[in-house]
Amino acid sequence: MNKSKIYPIIFFVLIAAGIGFLIWQSVKNNQANPELIAFAKCLTEKGAVMYGTDYCEWCQKQKADFKSAWQFINYANCQTDPQKCVAQNIQATPTWIFGNGTKIESYQTLEQLSTESGCSL
């Protein structure tokens, strides 16, 4: 096999390996660790609900903080279920309402949510 045929094959293999690595990193970075999953479940068990919308950038950031553990968070979407938000007098998103009735408007760090809920992070 001559060099002119080997170089394109090597190039293709390197590109495919690079793409595979990037996909693997993306999947790995989106997976929640067990502690984050336990934290999300604790928030839910304690009655915490996040009220938000799909177009709210801070809501999207809040969701991203939880990575795949987001699936365990009680979430009310004010676009698709506006009555829930009206019933809770939601004025801004994101808004967190905790089981004890405490309401906090705006984006919260995971540490702030831990402090407010008593769930360890």
C-alpha positions, 0 to 999 in steps of 0.5 A: 500500500502506498503512502497516498492511500494510507494518509487519508485512512489515518486521517479518517481514523484520527477524526473518528477517534476524536469525535468518539472521545467528544461524545464520550466526554459529553455523556460523562459530563451530563451524568449525575453523581450518586450524591447529586441524585440523593440530593435531588430525591431529598428535595422532592421528599421534602416537598420542594418544587421548582416553577419555571418555563422552557424559555427562561435561561435561568431555569435552564441553568438551574436544570443543568446544575442537576445534570441527569438528577433533574429527573427527580426534581418536582417541576411545574412548567408555567407554560404548559400548566399555568394554573399551577403557577397562578395558584402559587402566585408565581411572579418570576421564574425560576421560583422554588417553593419548599414543603414548609411554604418558603418561597424563593424567587430566582436562580439558586445555587445547589448550596443555597438549595441545600441550606434552605431545604436541609438536604445535604449536598 
